[in-house]
Amino acid sequence: MNQDGKKIGIVTAPGYTKRIGEGLYYSLPGLLREYVDEGETWEVESLESPLTGYTEEPEEVLEALLEKKQIHGWDMAVCLTDLPLFRGKKLIVAEANSAKRVGLLSLPGLGAAPLIKRIRESILQLLSEMHHGSSYEDRDRVQLKAGRKGRKKINARELVKRRGIDRFSPIVRENSESEKVSEVRFTVDSRLRGALRLITGMVRANRPWRLFEQFLKILAVAFTTGAFGFIIFSTLWEVSNQYSLWRMIMINIFAIVLLVFWIMAAHKLWERKSDHSSAYIRRLYNSTTIVTLLTAVSFYYTLLLIFFQLLVLILLPIGAINSQLNSEMNNIGYFYIAWTATSISTIIGALGTTMEDEEVVLSGTYGNRQRQRYELINEAEQEKKEAEKEKEEAIQEKREARKNG
């Protein structure tokens, strides 16, 4: 045990969770003194490892984490993974073992927002479970101590403060003395509510806003197509003036969905059957990819609609339109011109256009990130085998040299 203080290891999977771990390196020591034990000196280290982010099995994650903890001489260790974790049909948000002093946190299980605050609260709770104990008696003692310090609103048995989605999809605490791997577990009981929480969290982990820069080329093609091919011709004005609201909505949905599936097909984002994941996980990954792209494409569509509406207002006075039509343009029809141009130009102008930086697109999907981690692990195992082989060859050469000598 470290006599100078407690050494905490934060192990993250490559990518997004790595940056979160690096941020905790600075903020966590002070928070631990304030909320866990003010009499201790806390030292935090952050480590990236694909071993804790390549599997959806909690036992394998904790076993890999325990090995890292022993190698680096940490007193306690917490793993942050961006993968969904399950035990049976239950969604696992977090687990901790106060005896082995290891814990894990599945970021998608926390939902979409406010993520950083919830991560800090979760890690503090897991470290408190390891430091003070996970039994109900231990938790009551922590609660009593917090009350004496004027922190009566703190619930020593909860992973995070209940807010937003937690009221609809509450995180439930489970204590089990018979478990070898974890002594306390935080889960979501309902599979439906857990799936809604999980998908929003996974979409958040995919960071759909990173895709917007890749939409600039598509936006330019679609805007050029719509501006010169539709708005300046009276045919679009006449058609838009006859469209009903439901027809406009259907065209809008069709354009967005078509672009989403075109991007998935062009960049091969659909997760196929493999040896590394179950059918449920594949469906979850594909659903998350679709929702991520729908979010990004919807934002792109809204921005394009704003551009077209400004163009219509500037270039097409309603009086000029009425002079070209047999019937008078109504106010909603004036807005429909920009709406129709947005949908049609998305369908015609954007389809066939691919995103320039495919790595950014692929990094926004769970399946591709997993494949990259498998490759890293395979490379590490291959390097390990080669090192062992070289070591054996060196030993053999020494033996032969001794015999010859």
N, C-alpha and C positions, 0 to 999 in steps of 0.2 A: 504494500500500500504506500502511496506517495505521502511522505510526512510533511511536505511543504504545502499541500492543498489537494484538491480533487482535480484530476485530469479527465476532461470530458471529450470523447471523440464523436464528431458528427460525420457520418459516412453517407455520401450521396452517390446516386447514379450519375453517369455522364449527362451533360446537357443542362437543362433548366434548373434541376435540383442542385447542381453544383454551385450556381450563382447564389441560390438561397442559402446554402451552407456557408459560403464565404461571407455573406452578410451577417449570419448568426455569430460568426467568429468575433465580431466587434461588440455586438449588443448583448450577447448571452451572459457573460461573466457578471455584469452589473445586475441583470435581472435575476440571476441565480442567488446573488447575495441578498437581494430585496425580498424575493418570494419563496425561496427554498431554505436557505440557511445563511444568515448574515455572519455567523461565526466562522465560516469556511472561506478559504481562498480558492477561487475557481479559475481553472485554465482550460481553454477550449481549443481544440484542434479540428480542422476540417480536412477530410480525405475523400477523394473521388475513387470509386471502385465499381466496375461493371458487374462484379459478382453479386452485389446487393440489388441490382436492378434488372436481372435477366430472367427472373422466375416469378410466377404468380403464387408460389407456395410460401406461406409465412414461415414454416419450419426451416426451409432452406435459406431464407433471408436471415433469420436469427442465427442459424448455425454459421453462416459466412461472416456475420457481424461478430459473433463470439470469437472466431478465429482472428479477425482483425484486432479486436480488443486485446487479446492476449499478446499478439505480436508487438503492438505499439505500447503496451503497458498502461492502458487507460484504466481508470477506476470505473467509469461508466461509459456506455456507448449507445447512440441512437442512430438508426438508419432512416434516411428520407428516401422514399421510392416514389416514382411517378406512375407505378403500376397499380392496377386494382388487385386487391387481395381478398380471398374468400376462404371460409371454413364451411364446407357444405354449401348451403344456399345463402349463408349470412355474409354480408359485406363487412370486412374487417377495416376499421379506420386506424386503430392503433393497438399495440400489445406491449407488455413490459414484464420482465422477470426480475424481481428485486434480489433474488439469490445470485443469479448470474450477472445481474446488473447490465442487462441489454434490453433495448426496446426498439420498436419500429413504428414508423408513421407513414401511412399511405396517403399522399397528398390529394389524389382524386376523391378520396372518401370524405374530405372536408368540404366539398362543394366548390363553388366558383369564387365567392368573395364574402368578406374581405380576407384574402388568403394569407398575407404575411402576418397579420395580427393573430389569426387562428393557428398558424404554424408555431409562432412563439408561445402561445398559450398551451398548445399541445405538448411541445417539447418540455416546457417547465413542469407540466403535470406528470409526464413520464419520468423525468428526472427526480421529481418529488416522490413518486411511487418507489423508485429504486433506492433513494436516499433514506426515506422515512419508513418505508414498508407499504405493502399493498392491501393488508387486511383491513376490515372495517374498523377495527380498534385503532390501528395506525392512522387511518384517515380521520377518525374522530379527534385524535390527539392533534393532528395538523390543523383541523378545523377550529379547535378550541384555541390553539396558539394564534391562529390568524385573527380570531375574534378579539383576543386580548390586545392585538396590535391595531385594532380598529378596522380590520378588513372583513367585516361580517358578510359582505356580498360575495366573497369568494366561496365556492363550493369545492371542497377538497376531494370530492368523489367524481367530479365532472371533468371531461377532457377539455372542453372549451365552454365559454359562456354561451348560453342559449340565445340565439339571435337569428332572425330571418328564417332560413330553411330548416334550422334545428327545431323549430316549433312544429313544422309539418313532418319532418323526418328526423326524429330525435336520435341522438347517439346514446346507446344503452351500455352501462357498465356491467361486466361479468367477472366475478372472482371465481377461481378454480384452483384448489390446492392439489388436485390430482394431475393437473397438466405438467408435463416435464419441461415444456418450452416456455410457456407464459403463465404467470400467476394472475394477471389482470388483463382483460381484453375489452376494447370498446367497439361495439358493432352497431349495425342498423338492422333491426329485426325484419322489417317488411322488405320483400324482394322488389316490389314495384317502387316504393319510395326510395329504397336504396339505389335502384337503377337510375332514377331521376337525379338523385344527388350525385351519383357516380359519373353519369354522362356529362353533367354540367361541369364537374370538376375536371374531367378528362379533356373537355373542350377548352377549359381555361389553361390546362397544362400544355395543350397544343399551340396556344397563343395565336389565334387566327389573325390578329392585327399585323403579325409579321408577314403575312401573305399579301398585304395591301400593296406594298411596293412592287410586287410582282404583277399586280393588276394594272399598273400604269400603262403598259403597252396595250393591253386589251382595252383599257379605257380610251386610249388615243384612237385606236382602230374603230371602236364602236361610235365614238363621238364624231369622227370624220365621216363615217358612213351615214349616220343619221342626219348630220348637218347639211351635207351636200346632196344626199340621195332622197331625203324625205321632206324636210321642213320647207325647202324652197319650192316644192311642187304642190299644186292645189289638190291633187288626188288624196294626199294624206289628210288634208284639212276636211275634205268631204267625208272620208271614211271615219275620221275621229268624231265628227259631228253626229254620226249615226250610231256610234257604239254606246252600249249600255254599261252601267257600272260593273255588272257581273262579268260581262265579256272582257272588260279592261282588266279586272282582277285575274281572270283565267289566263289571259295572255301574259300578264305579269308573272304569275306562278310558273307557267310553262317556260318562259325565258330563263328564269332563275334556275329551275330544276335542270333544264337542258344544259346550261353552262356548267353546273356542278358536275353532272355526269360526264360531260365532255372532258373536264379537267381530270376527273378520276380515271377515265379511259386513256387519255393522252399521256399521263404520267404514271399509269399502272399503280394506282393507289389502293385498289381493292385487295383486301387481305384474303389469300387463298389458303386452302387446307395445308397444314404442315405438322411436323412431329412435335413442335414446341408449344402448341397452344390447343385448347379444347375448342369445340364448336361454339360454346357460349362466349368464350373470350374473343373468338374471331368475329362473331356477330356484334359484340360490344365494340371492338376496334373499328369495324366498318361503320357502325352507327355513329361513333364519335367522329370519324373522318367526314361523313356526310354532314353532320351538324356543324362541324368546324368550317367546312367549305360553304355551307348555306349562310353561316354568319358573315364570312368574308365577302361572298358574292352579294348578299343583301346590302351590305355597306357600300360596295362598289355600285350597285344598281341605284341606290338612293343618291349617291354623289352624281352619277350620270344624269339622273332625273333632274336634279337641281341645275346642272349645267344647261340641259335642254330647255328647262323652263325659263332661265335667264335669257337664252338665245331667242326664244319665242317672244318674250316680252320686249326685247330690244329690236328685233328684225321684223316682227310681224304684228303691226297694230291691228286691232280687231276690225277697224274700218276697212283696211286693205283686204282682209280675208272676206268680209261680207260682200265686197265688190266683185269677188271672183266666184261666189257661191250663189246658187239659185235660191237657197234659203238662208235665213239669218243665223249666224253662229251664236250659240248660247254661251253663257259664261263657263259652264262646266266643260263644254266642247273645246273651249280655248285652252283649258288646262290639259284636256285629253290629247291635244297635239303633241305636247312634250312627253306625255306618258306613253303614247303609241310609238313615238320615235325612239324612246328608251328601250321598249320591249323589242321592237323589230330590229333595231341596230344591235342589240345584244345577241339576238338569234343569228342574224346574217353576218354582222361584222366581227363578232367575237369568236364564233365557232371556227375552228381551224387554226386559231392562234394559241400557241403554247407559252407558258411562262418561261422567262429567260433563265433564271437561276433555279434549276431543278432541285438542288440540294436544300434550298429553303422550303420548297414545297414538300419534299420527302421528309424533312425534319418535323413537319407538322402532323405526322401520322405515327401512331404507336407501333404498327407493324414494322415499319422501316427502322425506327429507333431500336426495336428489339433485334432485328437482323444485324444491325451495326454492333450491338453489344455481344451477340453470339460470335461475330467475327473477331471482336477484341479478345473474347475469352478463348476462342480456338487458337488465335495467334499466340496468346500467353501460354496456353498449354503446349503448343508446338515448340515455342522457345524453351520451355521448361524441359521438354523431352530431349531437345537438341543439347541443352546444357548438361543434362544427366548423361547423355551419350558421350559427349566430349570428355566428361569427367571419368567415365568408365574407360575410354580409350587412353586417357592420360595415365590412369592407374595401371592399365595393361602394358603400356610402354615402359613404365617404371619397373614392372616385374620382369619384363623381357630384358631390360638393361641390366638388372641385377644378375639375372641368369648368365648373360653374356660376359658380365664382369667377373 
